[in-house]
Amino acid sequence: QVQLVESGGGLVQAGGSLRLSCAVSGNIFSANVMGWYRQAPGEQRELVASTTSAGSTNYADSVKGRFTISRDNAKNTVYLQMNSLKLEDTAVYFCNVKWWNGFNSWGQGTQVTVSS
């Protein structure tokens, strides 16, 4: 069974930066789309950023220009670089992989808390 393990979350002041990592136990060459989602208390889970096997990327309007998604196929890892963090970025961040065979994998989530 494929496992996704996120790391890099934590407490940061507004304006600061964090880099999230998602280590995938499977070979991400078989991944169609890899993405990061987040869920704040009382809110629905939302897409933050995604990247396809072709290298295209997509970002939520709220994070454009501040967050960057990238993948390292050799390390089977996807990253989310988060700069200029805002209070409203506080959430649990989840890694997601959509595989070419149609399966969908989720990580356990990592907490990001932005303080004033």
DOGU-9353 format. One line per field, with one value per residue: residue number from 1; residue in one letter; x, y, z of N, C-alpha, C, O in turn. Coordinates in nm, 2 decimals. Layout:
<atoms>
i NUM; ...
aa A; ...
n_east X; ...
n_north Y; ...
n_up Z; ...
ca_east X; ...
ca_north Y; ...
ca_up Z; ...
c_east X; ...
c_north Y; ...
c_up Z; ...
o_east X; ...
o_north Y; ...
o_up Z; ...
</atoms>
This chain:
<atoms>
i 1; 2; 3; 4; 5; 6; 7; 8; 9; 10; 11; 12; 13; 14; 15; 16; 17; 18; 19; 20; 21; 22; 23; 24; 25; 26; 27; 28; 29; 30; 31; 32; 33; 34; 35; 36; 37; 38; 39; 40; 41; 42; 43; 44; 45; 46; 47; 48; 49; 50; 51; 52; 53; 54; 55; 56; 57; 58; 59; 60; 61; 62; 63; 64; 65; 66; 67; 68; 69; 70; 71; 72; 73; 74; 75; 76; 77; 78; 79; 80; 81; 82; 83; 84; 85; 86; 87; 88; 89; 90; 91; 92; 93; 94; 95; 96; 97; 98; 99; 100; 101; 102; 103; 104; 105; 106; 107; 108; 109; 110; 111; 112; 113; 114; 115; 116
aa Q; V; Q; L; V; E; S; G; G; G; L; V; Q; A; G; G; S; L; R; L; S; C; A; V; S; G; N; I; F; S; A; N; V; M; G; W; Y; R; Q; A; P; G; E; Q; R; E; L; V; A; S; T; T; S; A; G; S; T; N; Y; A; D; S; V; K; G; R; F; T; I; S; R; D; N; A; K; N; T; V; Y; L; Q; M; N; S; L; K; L; E; D; T; A; V; Y; F; C; N; V; K; W; W; N; G; F; N; S; W; G; Q; G; T; Q; V; T; V; S; S
n_east 0.08; 0.05; 0.22; 0.20; 0.39; 0.39; 0.58; 0.74; 0.56; 0.45; 0.48; 0.48; 0.56; 0.36; 0.43; 0.65; 0.83; 0.78; 0.86; 0.70; 0.71; 0.65; 0.68; 0.67; 0.59; 0.56; 0.65; 0.68; 0.67; 0.46; 0.26; -0.01; -0.12; 0.00; -0.06; -0.12; -0.34; -0.55; -0.70; -0.89; -1.01; -1.35; -1.39; -1.41; -1.21; -0.96; -0.81; -0.47; -0.24; -0.12; 0.06; 0.13; 0.23; 0.34; 0.45; 0.31; 0.16; -0.08; -0.25; -0.42; -0.60; -0.56; -0.30; -0.13; 0.18; 0.30; 0.32; 0.50; 0.49; 0.67; 0.84; 1.05; 1.15; 1.34; 1.37; 1.12; 0.94; 0.73; 0.71; 0.61; 0.67; 0.63; 0.59; 0.58; 0.38; 0.04; -0.21; -0.44; -0.35; -0.33; -0.39; -0.45; -0.24; -0.25; -0.11; -0.16; -0.20; -0.28; -0.31; -0.21; -0.36; -0.60; -0.63; -0.63; -0.44; -0.38; -0.20; -0.13; -0.15; -0.03; 0.02; 0.00; 0.06; 0.00; 0.11; 0.04
n_north -0.12; 0.22; 0.48; 0.82; 1.06; 1.35; 1.63; 1.91; 2.11; 2.35; 2.62; 2.95; 3.29; 3.56; 3.65; 3.49; 3.19; 2.85; 2.51; 2.25; 1.90; 1.59; 1.27; 0.99; 0.66; 0.50; 0.48; 0.79; 0.83; 0.70; 0.87; 1.07; 1.33; 1.54; 1.69; 1.95; 2.00; 2.19; 2.22; 2.41; 2.47; 2.39; 2.44; 2.34; 2.10; 2.23; 2.28; 2.36; 2.37; 2.21; 1.97; 1.83; 1.53; 1.61; 1.85; 2.08; 2.34; 2.43; 2.67; 2.78; 3.09; 3.24; 3.18; 3.23; 3.34; 3.33; 3.07; 2.77; 2.48; 2.18; 1.89; 1.61; 1.37; 1.17; 1.14; 1.07; 1.26; 1.54; 1.89; 2.18; 2.50; 2.77; 3.10; 3.44; 3.40; 3.41; 3.49; 3.36; 3.14; 2.94; 2.60; 2.25; 2.08; 1.87; 1.61; 1.49; 1.23; 1.14; 0.86; 0.71; 0.48; 0.54; 0.53; 0.70; 0.87; 0.98; 1.18; 1.20; 1.45; 1.77; 2.01; 2.36; 2.66; 3.00; 3.28; 3.61
n_up 0.00; -0.09; 0.07; 0.20; 0.34; 0.51; 0.60; 0.77; 0.85; 1.10; 1.34; 1.25; 1.21; 1.08; 0.75; 0.73; 0.62; 0.51; 0.43; 0.30; 0.28; 0.10; 0.12; -0.09; -0.09; -0.31; -0.67; -0.81; -1.08; -1.18; -1.11; -1.19; -1.12; -0.87; -0.56; -0.32; -0.06; 0.17; 0.49; 0.69; 1.03; 1.05; 0.79; 0.44; 0.27; 0.06; -0.27; -0.29; -0.44; -0.74; -0.94; -1.26; -1.43; -1.66; -1.59; -1.57; -1.36; -1.11; -0.92; -0.63; -0.62; -0.39; -0.31; -0.51; -0.65; -0.40; -0.30; -0.41; -0.59; -0.63; -0.76; -0.69; -0.87; -0.84; -0.57; -0.51; -0.40; -0.32; -0.30; -0.12; -0.12; 0.08; 0.10; 0.25; 0.44; 0.56; 0.81; 0.74; 0.61; 0.79; 0.86; 0.83; 0.62; 0.34; 0.15; -0.18; -0.41; -0.74; -0.91; -1.22; -1.26; -1.16; -0.89; -0.57; -0.34; 0.00; 0.23; 0.59; 0.69; 0.78; 1.03; 0.98; 1.13; 1.14; 1.30; 1.44
ca_east 0.00; 0.13; 0.21; 0.24; 0.43; 0.41; 0.66; 0.77; 0.47; 0.49; 0.44; 0.56; 0.50; 0.31; 0.54; 0.76; 0.82; 0.79; 0.86; 0.64; 0.76; 0.56; 0.76; 0.58; 0.65; 0.55; 0.72; 0.59; 0.66; 0.33; 0.16; -0.07; -0.12; 0.04; -0.10; -0.14; -0.47; -0.55; -0.84; -0.89; -1.12; -1.48; -1.39; -1.39; -1.07; -0.94; -0.68; -0.38; -0.15; -0.10; 0.15; 0.11; 0.35; 0.39; 0.52; 0.23; 0.12; -0.20; -0.25; -0.54; -0.58; -0.52; -0.16; -0.05; 0.29; 0.35; 0.35; 0.55; 0.49; 0.77; 0.86; 1.18; 1.12; 1.45; 1.34; 0.97; 0.90; 0.67; 0.73; 0.53; 0.74; 0.53; 0.65; 0.49; 0.26; -0.06; -0.29; -0.54; -0.29; -0.34; -0.47; -0.38; -0.20; -0.25; -0.05; -0.24; -0.14; -0.37; -0.23; -0.26; -0.45; -0.72; -0.63; -0.61; -0.37; -0.37; -0.12; -0.20; -0.17; 0.07; -0.04; 0.07; -0.01; 0.07; 0.07; 0.06
ca_north 0.00; 0.34; 0.57; 0.95; 1.11; 1.49; 1.69; 2.05; 2.20; 2.41; 2.75; 3.05; 3.43; 3.61; 3.70; 3.39; 3.08; 2.71; 2.42; 2.12; 1.78; 1.48; 1.15; 0.89; 0.53; 0.45; 0.55; 0.89; 0.83; 0.65; 0.96; 1.16; 1.46; 1.55; 1.82; 1.99; 2.05; 2.23; 2.23; 2.49; 2.43; 2.44; 2.47; 2.23; 2.09; 2.30; 2.26; 2.47; 2.37; 2.08; 1.96; 1.71; 1.46; 1.69; 1.96; 2.20; 2.36; 2.51; 2.73; 2.86; 3.23; 3.29; 3.15; 3.26; 3.44; 3.31; 2.93; 2.71; 2.34; 2.12; 1.75; 1.55; 1.23; 1.08; 1.12; 1.04; 1.36; 1.66; 2.00; 2.31; 2.62; 2.87; 3.23; 3.55; 3.34; 3.50; 3.42; 3.27; 3.01; 2.84; 2.49; 2.12; 2.06; 1.73; 1.57; 1.40; 1.17; 1.08; 0.77; 0.68; 0.37; 0.58; 0.54; 0.83; 0.85; 1.09; 1.17; 1.21; 1.59; 1.84; 2.14; 2.49; 2.77; 3.13; 3.37; 3.75
ca_up 0.00; -0.10; 0.19; 0.18; 0.47; 0.51; 0.71; 0.75; 0.91; 1.22; 1.38; 1.19; 1.22; 0.95; 0.66; 0.73; 0.52; 0.55; 0.31; 0.32; 0.20; 0.10; 0.07; -0.14; -0.09; -0.45; -0.77; -0.86; -1.23; -1.20; -1.06; -1.29; -1.06; -0.73; -0.51; -0.18; -0.02; 0.31; 0.55; 0.82; 1.12; 1.01; 0.64; 0.35; 0.22; -0.07; -0.34; -0.28; -0.56; -0.80; -1.06; -1.34; -1.48; -1.77; -1.54; -1.55; -1.22; -1.08; -0.78; -0.58; -0.64; -0.27; -0.29; -0.63; -0.62; -0.27; -0.29; -0.52; -0.58; -0.71; -0.73; -0.72; -0.91; -0.79; -0.43; -0.49; -0.31; -0.37; -0.20; -0.12; -0.06; 0.12; 0.14; 0.28; 0.50; 0.62; 0.91; 0.68; 0.56; 0.89; 0.82; 0.81; 0.48; 0.30; 0.02; -0.25; -0.54; -0.83; -0.99; -1.36; -1.26; -1.11; -0.74; -0.51; -0.21; 0.08; 0.35; 0.72; 0.71; 0.87; 1.07; 0.96; 1.20; 1.12; 1.41; 1.42
c_east 0.09; 0.11; 0.27; 0.27; 0.47; 0.50; 0.69; 0.67; 0.52; 0.43; 0.53; 0.49; 0.46; 0.43; 0.65; 0.74; 0.83; 0.80; 0.81; 0.70; 0.66; 0.64; 0.66; 0.65; 0.65; 0.64; 0.64; 0.59; 0.52; 0.22; 0.12; -0.06; -0.08; 0.00; -0.10; -0.27; -0.46; -0.70; -0.82; -1.01; -1.26; -1.50; -1.38; -1.25; -1.07; -0.81; -0.60; -0.29; -0.14; 0.00; 0.13; 0.24; 0.41; 0.46; 0.43; 0.18; -0.01; -0.20; -0.38; -0.50; -0.52; -0.37; -0.07; 0.06; 0.35; 0.40; 0.41; 0.55; 0.60; 0.78; 1.00; 1.15; 1.22; 1.43; 1.20; 0.91; 0.84; 0.68; 0.63; 0.61; 0.64; 0.60; 0.54; 0.36; 0.17; -0.14; -0.38; -0.48; -0.29; -0.43; -0.39; -0.36; -0.19; -0.19; -0.15; -0.18; -0.26; -0.29; -0.29; -0.36; -0.59; -0.73; -0.59; -0.55; -0.36; -0.27; -0.20; -0.22; -0.06; 0.01; 0.06; -0.01; 0.07; 0.02; 0.11; 0.17
c_north 0.12; 0.43; 0.71; 1.01; 1.26; 1.53; 1.84; 2.15; 2.25; 2.54; 2.85; 3.19; 3.47; 3.67; 3.60; 3.29; 2.94; 2.63; 2.29; 2.01; 1.67; 1.36; 1.04; 0.76; 0.46; 0.53; 0.66; 0.91; 0.78; 0.75; 1.05; 1.31; 1.45; 1.68; 1.83; 2.05; 2.11; 2.23; 2.30; 2.45; 2.48; 2.46; 2.34; 2.22; 2.15; 2.27; 2.38; 2.48; 2.22; 2.09; 1.83; 1.65; 1.53; 1.82; 2.09; 2.21; 2.44; 2.55; 2.79; 3.01; 3.29; 3.27; 3.19; 3.37; 3.42; 3.17; 2.87; 2.56; 2.28; 1.97; 1.71; 1.40; 1.13; 1.05; 1.08; 1.14; 1.48; 1.77; 2.11; 2.41; 2.73; 2.99; 3.33; 3.49; 3.44; 3.41; 3.32; 3.15; 2.90; 2.73; 2.36; 2.10; 1.91; 1.71; 1.47; 1.35; 1.10; 0.99; 0.75; 0.57; 0.41; 0.59; 0.68; 0.81; 0.98; 1.07; 1.20; 1.36; 1.64; 1.98; 2.26; 2.59; 2.90; 3.22; 3.52; 3.80
c_up 0.00; 0.03; 0.15; 0.32; 0.45; 0.62; 0.67; 0.80; 1.04; 1.25; 1.32; 1.20; 1.08; 0.87; 0.65; 0.62; 0.58; 0.42; 0.36; 0.23; 0.21; 0.04; 0.04; -0.15; -0.23; -0.55; -0.83; -1.01; -1.27; -1.16; -1.17; -1.24; -0.91; -0.68; -0.36; -0.16; 0.13; 0.36; 0.69; 0.90; 1.07; 0.86; 0.56; 0.30; 0.08; -0.13; -0.32; -0.40; -0.61; -0.92; -1.13; -1.38; -1.59; -1.72; -1.52; -1.40; -1.22; -0.94; -0.75; -0.59; -0.51; -0.24; -0.40; -0.60; -0.49; -0.25; -0.42; -0.50; -0.67; -0.67; -0.77; -0.75; -0.85; -0.65; -0.40; -0.39; -0.38; -0.26; -0.22; -0.05; -0.04; 0.18; 0.18; 0.34; 0.57; 0.72; 0.85; 0.61; 0.66; 0.86; 0.84; 0.66; 0.45; 0.16; -0.04; -0.38; -0.61; -0.92; -1.13; -1.36; -1.19; -0.95; -0.69; -0.37; -0.14; 0.19; 0.47; 0.75; 0.80; 0.90; 1.04; 1.04; 1.19; 1.23; 1.37; 1.50
o_east 0.19; 0.00; 0.37; 0.18; 0.57; 0.50; 0.66; 0.70; 0.62; 0.33; 0.65; 0.36; 0.51; 0.51; 0.74; 0.65; 0.88; 0.74; 0.86; 0.73; 0.60; 0.67; 0.58; 0.76; 0.73; 0.69; 0.54; 0.52; 0.48; 0.10; 0.20; -0.01; -0.13; 0.02; -0.08; -0.32; -0.36; -0.79; -0.75; -1.11; -1.27; -1.60; -1.34; -1.18; -1.16; -0.71; -0.64; -0.28; -0.15; 0.02; 0.10; 0.35; 0.53; 0.53; 0.48; 0.17; -0.05; -0.17; -0.45; -0.39; -0.44; -0.31; 0.05; 0.02; 0.46; 0.50; 0.37; 0.60; 0.62; 0.73; 1.06; 1.13; 1.19; 1.46; 1.16; 0.84; 0.89; 0.67; 0.57; 0.62; 0.57; 0.67; 0.42; 0.25; 0.21; -0.14; -0.41; -0.56; -0.25; -0.55; -0.26; -0.46; -0.12; -0.21; -0.21; -0.11; -0.33; -0.21; -0.41; -0.45; -0.67; -0.82; -0.53; -0.60; -0.34; -0.25; -0.32; -0.30; -0.01; -0.04; 0.18; -0.13; 0.19; -0.10; 0.19; 0.21
o_north 0.13; 0.44; 0.72; 1.01; 1.29; 1.47; 1.88; 2.27; 2.21; 2.58; 2.84; 3.19; 3.43; 3.74; 3.62; 3.30; 2.93; 2.67; 2.22; 2.04; 1.65; 1.36; 1.00; 0.75; 0.37; 0.64; 0.63; 1.00; 0.80; 0.72; 1.11; 1.40; 1.36; 1.79; 1.74; 2.14; 2.07; 2.25; 2.26; 2.39; 2.60; 2.50; 2.23; 2.32; 2.14; 2.25; 2.50; 2.59; 2.13; 2.19; 1.73; 1.70; 1.51; 1.89; 2.19; 2.11; 2.51; 2.47; 2.85; 3.05; 3.38; 3.34; 3.17; 3.47; 3.48; 3.14; 2.92; 2.51; 2.33; 1.93; 1.76; 1.32; 1.02; 0.94; 1.07; 1.09; 1.52; 1.73; 2.13; 2.41; 2.77; 2.99; 3.32; 3.53; 3.53; 3.29; 3.21; 3.07; 2.79; 2.75; 2.37; 2.11; 1.84; 1.79; 1.39; 1.43; 1.02; 1.05; 0.77; 0.56; 0.33; 0.65; 0.75; 0.73; 1.09; 0.96; 1.23; 1.39; 1.57; 2.05; 2.25; 2.61; 2.90; 3.24; 3.54; 3.92
o_up 0.08; 0.08; 0.08; 0.40; 0.39; 0.73; 0.56; 0.80; 1.10; 1.18; 1.34; 1.20; 0.98; 0.93; 0.57; 0.54; 0.69; 0.31; 0.45; 0.11; 0.31; -0.08; 0.12; -0.20; -0.26; -0.51; -0.89; -1.06; -1.38; -1.16; -1.25; -1.30; -0.84; -0.75; -0.29; -0.23; 0.20; 0.28; 0.78; 0.85; 1.04; 0.81; 0.62; 0.30; 0.00; -0.07; -0.34; -0.46; -0.54; -0.97; -1.06; -1.36; -1.62; -1.80; -1.48; -1.33; -1.31; -0.85; -0.84; -0.57; -0.51; -0.15; -0.39; -0.54; -0.46; -0.18; -0.53; -0.40; -0.78; -0.57; -0.86; -0.65; -0.82; -0.60; -0.29; -0.29; -0.49; -0.14; -0.33; 0.07; -0.13; 0.28; 0.14; 0.30; 0.63; 0.72; 0.91; 0.56; 0.64; 0.83; 0.86; 0.58; 0.52; 0.07; 0.02; -0.45; -0.56; -1.00; -1.15; -1.45; -1.18; -0.90; -0.76; -0.29; -0.20; 0.24; 0.47; 0.84; 0.89; 0.81; 1.07; 1.01; 1.21; 1.25; 1.29; 1.49
</atoms>
